[in-house]
């Protein structure tokens, strides 16, 4: 609940000659001229103190109204108070129990059975209360993506992306690489009152890195971490065995067959002689 308007009306009540009562009404919030009202009240009678602040008919429930007696040495005394159109008995000081009333139409304060102790400065305070329902939807925990897969040995141009969605207020994105701040290239859009935010970042990866992405909104934030590692054992790559061309394989096969045929022919001739 926020206070939209506030009016105070100091009212001085003092005992004058012949038991009369002199009152002053001043306002530090308006340009109303200073007025001095004289009200004659006998001890034991009822005092009526006007509040010059007027409220529209039927709007009492929208105001927090209270009269208080200023106490310079201690806390001010609540003479009567109204909230949501109903009197709040718990706020009333015990010295005014069953003695103070408020006329709801004009906010006039009535104090019954006045005594000398009732003399002093009285204030009428009217606060217009406007309810605001603050509803805040949180952003999702950021998701960090990259364009690499698995571990690797050589340096790579790394592209990172951080994504979050669902919040009801405009977000900001922050990040760091190995605890060093970095600036994301951020884009955001709103769909039906909910924001989506995406950030991209490019860097040359030459070592193990720890990435942090955080999304800030109102007084809140959500963040996540993501690590990428270089391969631990990076030996020199071994070349695969060379495979002979297909033509060489055919030629070698023909020569081998011819050689085998000659061997068999020699063996056959030797057998025929004997």
C-alpha positions in Angstrom: 0.0 0.0 0.0 1.3 3.4 -1.0 0.4 6.8 0.5 -0.9 8.9 -2.4 -2.0 12.0 -0.5 -1.5 13.3 3.0 -3.2 16.3 4.7 -2.6 17.4 8.3 -4.6 20.0 10.1 -3.1 21.2 13.4 -5.8 22.3 15.9 -4.9 24.1 19.1 -7.2 23.6 22.0 -6.5 25.7 25.1 -8.5 26.8 28.0 -9.2 30.6 28.1 -10.9 32.9 30.5 -14.3 31.8 31.9 -13.6 28.2 31.0 -13.7 29.0 27.2 -11.7 27.2 24.6 -9.7 28.9 21.9 -8.6 26.9 18.8 -6.4 27.6 15.9 -6.5 25.7 12.6 -3.4 25.8 10.3 -2.3 23.8 7.4 1.3 23.4 6.1 0.1 21.6 2.9 -2.3 24.2 1.4 -2.7 27.9 1.0 -5.6 28.1 3.3 -5.5 31.3 5.4 -4.7 31.0 9.1 -8.0 31.0 11.1 -8.6 31.3 14.8 -11.8 29.8 16.0 -13.3 30.4 19.5 -15.4 27.6 21.0 -16.9 28.0 24.5 -16.9 24.7 26.3 -17.7 24.2 30.0 -15.8 21.5 31.9 -17.6 18.2 31.4 -19.1 19.3 28.1 -18.4 18.0 24.6 -15.7 19.6 22.4 -16.1 19.5 18.6 -12.9 20.0 16.6 -13.4 20.5 12.8 -11.1 19.0 10.2 -11.0 21.3 7.2 -10.0 18.5 4.9 -13.0 17.4 3.0 -13.4 13.9 1.5 -15.8 12.9 -1.2 -19.0 11.1 -0.1 -18.5 7.3 0.1 -14.7 7.4 -0.1 -14.0 6.9 3.6 -12.8 3.4 3.0 -10.0 4.7 0.8 -8.5 6.8 3.6 -6.6 6.3 6.7 -8.0 9.0 9.0 -6.8 9.8 12.5 -6.8 12.6 15.1 -3.8 12.8 17.4 -2.8 15.0 20.3 0.7 16.3 19.9 2.9 15.3 22.9 6.2 17.1 22.8 7.9 15.0 25.5 6.5 11.6 24.5 4.8 9.8 21.7 1.7 11.6 20.2 -1.6 10.3 21.5 -4.1 8.8 19.1 -7.5 10.3 19.9 -9.4 8.3 17.2 -8.5 6.6 13.9 -10.4 5.1 11.0 -9.0 2.6 8.5 -10.9 1.0 5.6 -14.0 2.8 6.8 -14.0 1.3 10.3 -12.8 2.7 13.6 -9.6 1.1 14.9 -10.1 0.8 18.7 -6.7 -0.7 19.4 -4.9 2.5 18.2 -6.9 4.8 20.5 -5.1 6.1 23.6 -6.7 4.9 26.8 -7.4 8.5 28.0 -9.9 8.8 25.1 -11.6 5.5 25.4 -15.4 5.9 25.2 -14.9 9.7 24.9 -14.0 10.4 21.3 -16.1 10.1 18.1 -15.6 11.0 14.5 -18.4 12.3 12.2 -17.7 10.4 9.0 -19.2 13.0 6.7 -17.0 16.0 7.7 -14.3 14.4 10.0 -15.3 16.5 13.0 -13.8 15.1 16.2 -16.0 15.0 19.3 -14.5 14.7 22.7 -16.9 14.1 25.5 -16.5 15.2 29.2 -13.5 17.5 28.5 -11.1 18.4 31.2 -8.1 20.7 31.6 -5.9 17.8 30.7 -7.4 17.7 27.2 -5.9 21.1 26.4 -3.2 21.0 23.7 -2.4 20.8 20.0 -4.6 18.4 18.0 -3.9 17.2 14.4 -6.3 15.8 11.9 -4.5 13.6 9.4 -6.0 12.1 6.3 -4.0 9.7 4.1 -5.4 8.6 0.8 -4.4 4.9 0.3 -4.1 3.5 -3.1 -3.6 -0.3 -3.2 -1.1 -1.6 -5.7 -0.7 -5.3 -6.2 2.9 -6.0 -7.1 3.3 -9.3 -8.8 6.7 -10.3 -9.9 7.3 -13.5 -12.0 10.9 -14.8 -11.7 13.3 -15.5 -14.5 14.3 -19.0 -15.2 17.8 -20.2 -14.2 20.1 -19.2 -17.2 21.1 -21.9 -19.6 24.6 -21.6 -21.1 25.3 -23.2 -24.5 28.4 -23.4 -26.7 29.3 -24.4 -30.2 31.9 -27.0 -29.2 31.5 -30.7 -28.3 33.7 -32.5 -25.8 37.3 -31.7 -24.9 39.8 -30.5 -27.5 43.6 -29.7 -27.7 44.0 -26.8 -30.0 42.6 -23.3 -29.5 39.1 -22.7 -30.8 36.9 -19.7 -31.5 34.2 -20.3 -28.9 30.7 -19.0 -29.2 28.7 -18.9 -26.0 25.0 -18.2 -25.5 23.1 -17.5 -22.3 19.3 -17.9 -22.2 16.6 -17.0 -19.6 12.9 -16.4 -19.8 9.6 -15.9 -18.0 10.2 -12.8 -15.9 7.7 -10.0 -15.6 10.1 -7.1 -15.4 12.8 -5.9 -17.8 16.1 -7.7 -17.1 19.8 -7.1 -17.4 22.5 -9.6 -18.1 26.0 -9.8 -16.6 28.7 -12.4 -16.9 32.3 -13.4 -16.2 35.0 -15.7 -17.6 37.3 -17.1 -14.9 36.0 -14.3 -12.6 36.9 -11.6 -15.1 33.8 -9.5 -16.1 32.6 -9.8 -19.7 29.9 -8.0 -21.6 27.3 -10.1 -23.3 25.7 -9.0 -26.5 22.1 -8.9 -25.2 18.7 -9.1 -26.9 15.4 -9.2 -25.1 11.8 -9.2 -26.0 8.4 -9.1 -24.2 5.6 -11.5 -25.0 2.3 -11.0 -23.1 4.0 -9.3 -20.2 6.8 -11.8 -19.9 10.4 -11.1 -20.9 12.9 -13.4 -22.7 16.6 -12.5 -22.7 19.5 -14.0 -24.7 23.2 -13.1 -24.6 26.0 -14.1 -26.9 29.7 -14.0 -26.5 32.7 -15.0 -28.6 36.3 -15.6 -27.4 39.4 -17.5 -28.3 39.6 -20.5 -26.0 43.2 -21.3 -25.1 42.7 -22.7 -21.5 40.1 -24.2 -19.2 37.4 -21.6 -18.5 34.6 -21.1 -16.0 31.7 -19.1 -17.4 29.1 -17.3 -15.2 25.9 -15.8 -16.5 23.5 -13.9 -14.3 20.2 -12.2 -15.0 19.2 -9.2 -12.7 15.6 -7.9 -12.4 14.2 -5.6 -9.7 16.1 -6.5 -6.6 16.6 -10.2 -7.6 18.9 -12.2 -9.7 19.4 -15.7 -11.0 22.7 -17.1 -12.2 24.4 -20.3 -13.4 28.0 -21.5 -14.0 29.4 -23.6 -16.8 32.9 -25.0 -17.3 34.8 -25.9 -20.5 38.1 -27.8 -20.3 41.0 -28.4 -22.7 41.9 -32.1 -23.2 44.4 -33.4 -20.5 46.6 -35.6 -22.8 47.3 -34.1 -26.1 49.9 -36.3 -27.9 51.1 -35.8 -31.5 48.6 -37.3 -33.8 49.6 -40.6 -35.6 49.1 -41.0 -39.3 47.0 -43.9 -40.4 48.7 -46.5 -42.6 48.7 -45.7 -46.2 46.4 -47.9 -48.3 47.9 -48.7 -51.8 46.0 -47.5 -54.7 43.5 -49.9 -56.3 45.6 -50.2 -59.6 48.7 -51.3 -57.8 46.7 -54.1 -55.9 45.4 -55.5 -59.3 48.9 -55.5 -60.9 50.5 -57.2 -57.9 47.8 -59.9 -58.0 48.4 -60.6 -61.7 52.2 -61.0 -61.1 51.6 -63.3 -58.2 49.3 -65.5 -60.2 51.7 -65.7 -63.1 54.6 -66.6 -60.7 52.5 -69.4 -59.2 51.6 -70.7 -62.6 55.3 -70.8 -63.7 56.2 -72.7 -60.5 53.5 -75.3 -61.1 54.6 -75.7 -64.8 58.2 -76.3 -63.8 57.1 -78.9 -61.2 54.9 -80.6 -63.8 57.7 -80.9 -66.4 60.1 -82.4 -63.8 57.5 -85.0 -63.0 56.9 -86.0 -66.6 60.7 -86.7 -67.2 60.8 -89.3 -64.4 
